Amino acid sequence: MKKFITTAGLAVLGAAGVQGAWAPGASSTETTKPWSVSATLRGFYDDNYATRNAHDPSVQKRDSFGFEISPSAALNIFRDQTSFGLSYVYDMRYYDDRKNNKADHSHQINGKVSHAFSPRFKLDANDSFVIAQEPTLIDPNGTSLAPLRSDGNNMRNTVGISFTAGLTETIDSVFTYTGTWYDYDEQGPGSRSALLDRWEHLLSFNLRRPIFERTVGVIGYQYGMVDYNSKDSVAFAGPYISPDVRDNHSHYGYLGIDQTFSPTLNASVRGGVQVTEYDDKNSIQKDTWGPYVDANATWLYTQGSYAQLGVRHQRMQTDVGVLVGGFAPNQDAEATTVYGSINHRFGPLVASLIGSYQHADLHGGLSDGKADDYLLAGINLTYEINKFLAAETGYNYDNLDSELNRIPGVYRSFSRNRVYVGIRATY
């Protein structure tokens, strides 16, 4: 079964994108033409571009001024029953502080297609491919706890397929497959590749039925699988430990509600249980269960302005391996993530604020019982000079507070401040 699903996912490598971590809420220019092109030029200062712990004696925390160049292009085609979208973003960041390899290069490609066979049958497919170094680009949806920057050409591809079928006049069924593939450049024992190279598969089936005029009830089941595929040991030293010991699969059962309070305010809630089973029966970590929650709300409170708020609780993968003095690896983490954003327009000025906070309880090895608290926050101000040209400035703050720092020889916590100013042209 595992090999079959992995092969199916590999067959659908494609493209669809990721939000830029340095442009929280950057506004997009809507046009009537099916295509658009844009380019951004920024200067920045980053006080910890390598995400290092300030007290780690083995490395030095580095700061740098630099500049960023980012061209992009997008194509959107709409027909009576079919829509198609494709976009590409290239980003180059030059760091003056570095002696070698002064520039980071990232690529983001987004693709999506939707086709309605009839009013009751619809197929949606999308794909997202990225090559990057920043964790918020590699994993923008927060499905893993890997907050440290990774050198090299690290790749992530996510493919999604969803089929909606109307079973009756009032009951819809939705079948969805999501497959995500990670491939990190750094190799060797205890490397990013050993800890994070994997396939994640998620199959879900939902039944939806209206309860009231603006309320839709949902009952659903999901099957998730995590398949690590590196050949390197997850331990830096000592006996070989295969990444396969971290393989697991989960069953989710949940109930939910999709509520439309008004044409501009809606919310979605899913709540239930997640049962996780570890494939290696010799693993110290035993099969476990916990709550599963996924809730969010969106409010379009005035033209060009909106607010979003959400919370998610589930098990996720981490970049923690075998710690110094330990013999067993971390298995995963149970994490609660709260996130939100506000995008407000004051005429030609657009102010955007984003933030997320994640509390993760680690499981397995010496990390068992320890917690990571990860905070991200950013503000962006964009002044639209005209419909083609905009000036922008912003600030981003990252902070990881890890209880693993209580273990001698472990330096995981870090803080990071970034400021930027630039200009963006769009046609």
C-alpha positions as CSV (number, residue, x, y, z in Angstrom):
1,M,0.0,0.0,0.0
2,K,2.8,2.4,1.0
3,K,4.7,1.9,-2.3
4,F,1.5,2.3,-4.3
5,I,0.6,5.6,-2.8
6,T,4.2,6.9,-3.1
7,T,4.3,6.0,-6.8
8,A,1.0,7.7,-7.4
9,G,2.3,10.9,-5.8
10,L,5.5,10.9,-7.8
11,A,3.5,10.6,-11.0
12,V,1.9,14.0,-10.4
13,L,4.9,16.3,-9.9
14,G,3.9,19.8,-11.0
15,A,3.5,23.3,-9.9
16,A,1.8,25.7,-7.6
17,G,3.1,28.2,-5.2
18,V,3.9,29.4,-1.8
19,Q,3.5,32.8,-0.1
20,G,6.6,35.0,0.2
21,A,7.7,35.0,3.8
22,W,9.0,38.5,3.5
23,A,5.8,40.0,2.1
24,P,3.0,39.4,4.6
25,G,-0.2,40.6,3.0
26,A,1.5,42.1,0.0
27,S,-1.5,43.2,-2.2
28,S,-2.0,41.7,-5.6
29,T,-3.2,43.8,-8.6
30,E,-6.3,42.4,-10.2
31,T,-6.6,42.9,-13.9
32,T,-9.1,42.0,-16.6
33,K,-6.4,40.4,-18.8
34,P,-5.6,36.7,-18.3
35,W,-1.9,37.3,-17.5
36,S,0.2,39.5,-15.4
37,V,3.9,40.1,-14.7
38,S,5.6,41.9,-11.8
39,A,9.0,42.6,-10.3
40,T,10.1,43.5,-6.8
41,L,13.4,45.2,-5.7
42,R,14.1,45.5,-2.0
43,G,16.9,46.4,0.4
44,F,17.0,44.6,3.7
45,Y,18.7,44.0,7.0
46,D,18.6,40.6,8.7
47,D,20.1,40.3,12.2
48,N,20.3,36.4,12.2
49,Y,20.0,35.2,8.6
50,A,21.3,31.7,9.5
51,T,18.8,31.2,12.4
52,R,21.6,30.5,15.0
53,N,21.4,30.4,18.7
54,A,23.4,33.3,20.2
55,H,25.0,31.1,22.9
56,D,26.1,28.3,20.7
57,P,30.0,28.2,21.0
58,S,30.3,26.1,17.8
59,V,28.9,28.7,15.4
60,Q,28.6,32.5,15.3
61,K,25.3,34.4,15.0
62,R,25.6,36.5,11.8
63,D,23.8,39.6,10.6
64,S,23.8,41.2,7.1
65,F,22.5,44.0,4.9
66,G,21.5,42.9,1.4
67,F,19.1,43.3,-1.5
68,E,16.4,41.2,-3.0
69,I,15.2,40.9,-6.6
70,S,12.0,38.9,-7.4
71,P,10.3,38.8,-10.8
72,S,7.1,36.8,-11.2
73,A,4.4,36.0,-13.8
74,A,0.9,34.6,-13.6
75,L,-1.7,33.2,-16.0
76,N,-5.4,32.7,-15.3
77,I,-7.9,31.4,-17.8
78,F,-11.7,31.1,-17.1
79,R,-14.2,29.2,-19.2
80,D,-17.8,28.2,-18.7
81,Q,-17.0,25.0,-16.9
82,T,-13.2,25.1,-16.6
83,S,-10.6,27.4,-15.0
84,F,-6.8,27.2,-15.1
85,G,-4.1,29.0,-13.3
86,L,-0.3,29.0,-13.4
87,S,2.3,31.2,-11.7
88,Y,6.0,31.4,-11.2
89,V,8.1,33.4,-8.7
90,Y,11.9,33.7,-8.7
91,D,13.6,35.2,-5.7
92,M,17.3,36.2,-5.3
93,R,18.6,37.5,-1.9
94,Y,22.1,38.8,-1.8
95,Y,23.8,38.9,1.7
96,D,26.8,41.3,2.0
97,D,28.1,39.6,5.1
98,R,28.9,36.2,3.4
99,K,32.3,35.5,2.1
100,N,31.1,32.7,-0.2
101,N,27.8,31.8,-1.8
102,K,26.5,35.4,-1.1
103,A,23.1,34.8,-2.8
104,D,20.2,32.6,-2.1
105,H,18.0,31.6,-5.0
106,S,14.4,30.3,-4.6
107,H,11.8,29.2,-7.2
108,Q,8.1,28.8,-6.6
109,I,5.7,27.4,-9.2
110,N,1.9,27.2,-8.7
111,G,-0.6,25.4,-10.8
112,K,-4.3,24.6,-10.5
113,V,-7.2,23.5,-12.6
114,S,-10.9,23.1,-11.9
115,H,-13.6,21.5,-14.1
116,A,-17.4,21.2,-13.4
117,F,-18.8,18.2,-15.3
118,S,-22.3,19.2,-14.1
119,P,-23.8,21.2,-11.3
120,R,-23.4,18.1,-9.1
121,F,-19.9,16.8,-10.1
122,K,-16.7,18.8,-9.9
123,L,-12.9,18.0,-10.1
124,D,-10.2,20.3,-8.7
125,A,-6.4,19.7,-8.9
126,N,-3.5,21.8,-7.8
127,D,0.2,21.5,-7.4
128,S,2.9,23.5,-5.6
129,F,6.6,23.1,-6.2
130,V,9.3,25.1,-4.4
131,I,13.1,25.2,-4.2
132,A,14.1,27.3,-1.2
133,Q,16.2,27.7,2.0
134,E,13.7,29.6,4.2
135,P,11.5,27.3,6.3
136,T,8.4,29.5,5.7
137,L,8.8,28.9,1.9
138,I,9.5,25.1,2.2
139,D,6.5,24.5,4.5
140,P,4.1,27.5,4.3
141,N,1.2,25.6,5.9
142,G,2.9,24.7,9.1
143,T,2.5,21.0,8.7
144,S,5.9,20.3,10.2
145,L,8.0,21.8,13.0
146,A,11.3,22.6,11.1
147,P,11.9,26.3,11.8
148,L,15.6,26.5,11.1
149,R,17.0,27.8,7.8
150,S,18.5,25.0,5.5
151,D,21.3,25.7,3.1
152,G,21.2,24.3,-0.4
153,N,18.5,23.6,-3.0
154,N,15.8,22.1,-0.8
155,M,12.7,20.9,-2.6
156,R,9.1,20.4,-1.6
157,N,6.2,19.4,-3.9
158,T,2.6,19.2,-2.9
159,V,-0.1,17.8,-5.1
160,G,-3.8,17.9,-4.3
161,I,-6.8,16.3,-6.1
162,S,-10.4,16.8,-4.9
163,F,-13.6,15.3,-6.4
164,T,-17.0,16.5,-5.3
165,A,-20.1,14.5,-6.1
166,G,-23.7,15.3,-5.3
167,L,-25.2,12.1,-4.0
168,T,-28.7,13.5,-3.6
169,E,-30.3,17.0,-3.8
170,T,-29.0,17.8,-0.3
171,I,-26.0,15.5,0.4
172,D,-22.6,16.1,-1.2
173,S,-19.6,13.8,-0.9
174,V,-16.0,15.1,-1.2
175,F,-13.0,12.8,-1.8
176,T,-9.5,14.4,-1.5
177,Y,-5.9,13.3,-1.8
178,T,-2.9,15.4,-0.8
179,G,0.6,14.2,-1.3
180,T,3.7,16.2,-0.1
181,W,7.3,15.3,-1.0
182,Y,10.4,16.8,0.8
183,D,14.0,16.5,-0.4
184,Y,16.7,18.4,1.5
185,D,20.1,19.1,0.1
186,E,22.2,18.4,3.2
187,Q,23.2,14.8,3.5
188,G,25.0,12.6,6.0
189,P,24.3,11.2,9.5
190,G,22.0,13.5,11.5
191,S,21.6,15.8,8.4
192,R,18.5,17.7,7.3
193,S,18.0,14.9,4.7
194,A,18.1,12.2,7.3
195,L,15.6,14.0,9.5
196,L,13.2,15.5,7.0
197,D,13.3,13.7,3.6
198,R,9.9,12.0,3.4
199,W,6.5,11.6,1.7
200,E,3.3,12.6,3.5
201,H,0.0,11.3,2.2
202,L,-3.5,12.3,3.3
203,L,-6.7,10.7,2.0
204,S,-10.0,12.2,3.2
205,F,-13.7,11.6,2.6
206,N,-16.4,14.0,3.8
207,L,-20.2,14.0,3.6
208,R,-21.8,17.4,3.6
209,R,-25.5,18.2,4.3
210,P,-27.3,21.5,4.9
211,I,-28.7,21.7,8.5
212,F,-30.1,25.2,8.3
213,E,-30.3,27.9,5.6
214,R,-26.7,29.0,6.2
215,T,-25.3,26.0,8.0
216,V,-23.8,22.9,6.5
217,G,-23.0,19.9,8.6
218,V,-19.9,17.7,7.9
219,I,-18.9,14.2,8.9
220,G,-15.5,13.0,7.8
221,Y,-12.6,10.5,7.9
222,Q,-9.0,10.9,7.0
223,Y,-6.1,8.5,6.6
224,G,-2.6,10.0,6.8
225,M,0.8,8.3,6.2
226,V,4.3,9.5,6.8
227,D,7.1,7.7,4.9
228,Y,10.7,8.7,5.6
229,N,13.0,7.8,2.7
230,S,16.6,8.9,3.4
231,K,19.3,6.2,3.7
232,D,21.3,8.3,6.3
233,S,21.2,7.7,10.0
234,V,19.1,10.1,12.0
235,A,21.9,10.1,14.7
236,F,25.0,12.2,14.2
237,A,27.2,9.6,15.9
238,G,26.9,6.0,17.2
239,P,25.0,3.0,15.8
240,Y,23.1,3.5,12.5
241,I,19.4,4.4,13.1
242,S,17.2,4.3,10.0
243,P,14.8,7.2,9.4
244,D,12.2,4.4,8.9
245,V,11.8,4.2,12.7
246,R,9.8,7.5,12.5
247,D,7.3,6.2,9.9
248,N,3.7,6.4,11.1
249,H,0.1,6.4,9.9
250,S,-2.9,8.1,11.4
251,H,-6.7,7.7,11.4
252,Y,-8.9,10.9,11.8
253,G,-12.6,10.9,12.6
254,Y,-14.3,14.3,13.0
255,L,-17.5,16.3,12.8
256,G,-17.7,19.8,11.4
257,I,-19.8,22.8,10.5
258,D,-19.4,25.4,7.7
259,Q,-21.3,28.5,8.7
260,T,-22.1,31.5,6.6
261,F,-23.1,34.4,8.9
262,S,-23.4,36.9,6.1
263,P,-22.1,37.4,2.5
264,T,-18.8,38.7,4.0
265,L,-18.4,36.5,7.1
266,N,-18.0,32.8,7.2
267,A,-16.4,30.2,9.4
268,S,-15.4,26.5,9.3
269,V,-14.9,24.1,12.2
270,R,-13.7,20.5,12.3
271,G,-13.2,18.6,15.6
272,G,-12.5,15.0,16.4
273,V,-9.8,12.5,17.2
274,Q,-6.5,11.5,15.6
275,V,-5.1,8.0,16.3
276,T,-1.4,7.6,15.3
277,E,0.3,4.2,14.9
278,Y,4.0,3.8,14.5
279,D,5.2,1.4,11.9
280,D,8.3,0.3,13.8
281,K,6.9,-2.0,16.5
282,N,10.3,-1.8,18.3
283,S,9.9,1.9,18.7
284,I,9.9,3.3,22.3
285,Q,7.0,5.6,21.3
286,K,3.8,3.7,21.6
287,D,0.7,4.1,19.5
288,T,-1.2,7.1,20.7
289,W,-4.3,9.2,20.2
290,G,-5.2,12.9,20.7
291,P,-7.6,15.6,19.7
292,Y,-7.9,16.9,16.1
293,V,-9.1,20.5,15.6
294,D,-9.1,22.7,12.5
295,A,-11.1,25.9,12.6
296,N,-10.9,29.2,10.8
297,A,-13.0,32.3,10.0
298,T,-12.8,35.0,7.3
299,W,-14.4,38.5,7.5
300,L,-14.4,40.8,4.5
301,Y,-15.4,43.8,6.6
302,T,-15.1,46.5,3.9
303,Q,-14.0,46.7,0.3
304,G,-10.3,45.8,0.0
305,S,-10.0,44.9,3.7
306,Y,-10.3,41.6,5.5
307,A,-9.4,39.7,8.6
308,Q,-8.6,35.9,9.1
309,L,-8.3,33.9,12.2
310,G,-7.6,30.1,12.7
311,V,-6.5,27.4,15.0
312,R,-5.2,23.9,14.3
313,H,-4.3,21.0,16.6
314,Q,-2.7,17.8,15.3
315,R,0.5,15.7,15.3
316,M,3.3,16.8,12.9
317,Q,6.8,16.0,12.0
318,T,9.9,17.7,13.4
319,D,13.6,18.3,12.6
320,V,14.7,16.9,16.0
321,G,16.7,13.7,15.8
322,V,18.8,11.8,18.3
323,L,20.0,14.4,20.9
324,V,23.5,14.3,22.6
325,G,23.6,11.6,25.2
326,G,20.5,9.8,23.8
327,F,19.9,6.5,21.9
328,A,16.4,7.0,20.5
329,P,15.2,9.6,18.1
330,N,12.3,12.0,18.4
331,Q,9.2,10.5,16.7
332,D,7.0,13.6,16.2
333,A,5.2,16.4,18.0
334,E,1.6,17.2,19.1
335,A,1.2,20.9,18.2
336,T,-1.4,23.6,18.5
337,T,-1.1,26.5,16.1
338,V,-3.0,29.8,16.2
339,Y,-2.7,32.1,13.2
340,G,-4.3,35.3,11.9
341,S,-4.0,38.2,9.5
342,I,-5.5,41.6,8.9
343,N,-5.3,43.4,5.6
344,H,-6.7,47.0,5.7
345,R,-6.9,49.6,2.9
346,F,-6.6,53.3,3.6
347,G,-7.2,54.6,0.0
348,P,-3.8,54.0,-1.8
349,L,-2.2,52.7,1.4
350,V,-2.6,49.0,2.4
351,A,-1.5,47.9,5.9
352,S,-1.0,44.1,6.5
353,L,-0.4,42.3,9.8
354,I,0.2,38.6,10.1
355,G,1.0,36.4,13.1
356,S,1.2,32.8,14.2
357,Y,2.0,31.0,17.5
358,Q,2.8,27.3,17.7
359,H,3.2,25.2,20.9
360,A,4.5,21.8,20.2
361,D,5.0,19.0,22.7
362,L,7.8,16.7,21.5
363,H,7.6,12.9,21.7
364,G,10.4,10.3,21.7
365,G,14.0,10.0,22.8
366,L,15.5,12.7,25.1
367,S,13.1,15.2,23.6
368,D,10.1,13.5,25.1
369,G,8.1,15.8,27.3
370,K,10.0,18.9,26.1
371,A,8.2,21.7,24.2
372,D,8.9,24.2,21.4
373,D,7.2,27.6,21.3
374,Y,7.5,29.3,17.9
375,L,6.3,32.8,17.2
376,L,6.1,34.5,13.8
377,A,4.9,38.1,13.3
378,G,5.1,40.6,10.4
379,I,3.8,43.9,9.3
380,N,3.9,45.3,5.7
381,L,2.9,48.8,4.4
382,T,2.3,49.2,0.7
383,Y,1.6,52.6,-1.0
384,E,0.1,52.2,-4.4
385,I,1.6,55.1,-6.5
386,N,-0.5,54.1,-9.4
387,K,-2.0,50.9,-10.7
388,F,1.4,49.7,-12.0
389,L,3.8,50.9,-9.3
390,A,3.9,50.5,-5.5
391,A,6.3,51.3,-2.7
392,E,6.5,49.0,0.4
393,T,8.3,48.6,3.7
394,G,8.0,46.0,6.4
395,Y,9.3,44.2,9.4
396,N,9.3,40.4,10.4
397,Y,10.1,38.8,13.7
398,D,10.8,35.1,14.4
399,N,11.3,33.6,17.8
400,L,11.8,29.9,18.8
401,D,11.9,29.2,22.5
402,S,12.8,25.5,23.0
403,E,13.0,23.5,26.2
404,L,15.6,21.4,24.5
405,N,18.1,24.1,25.4
406,R,17.9,22.7,28.9
407,I,19.8,19.6,27.6
408,P,23.6,20.2,27.7
409,G,25.1,20.7,24.2
410,V,21.7,21.5,22.6
411,Y,21.3,25.1,21.2
412,R,18.0,25.2,19.4
413,S,16.3,28.5,20.4
414,F,16.8,31.6,18.3
415,S,15.4,35.0,17.5
416,R,15.5,36.9,14.2
417,N,14.6,40.4,13.1
418,R,14.2,41.6,9.5
419,V,13.4,45.0,8.0
420,Y,13.0,45.9,4.3
421,V,12.0,48.7,2.0
422,G,11.4,48.4,-1.7
423,I,9.4,49.0,-4.8
424,R,7.2,46.7,-6.9
425,A,6.0,47.1,-10.5
426,T,3.1,45.1,-11.9
427,Y,1.6,45.0,-15.4
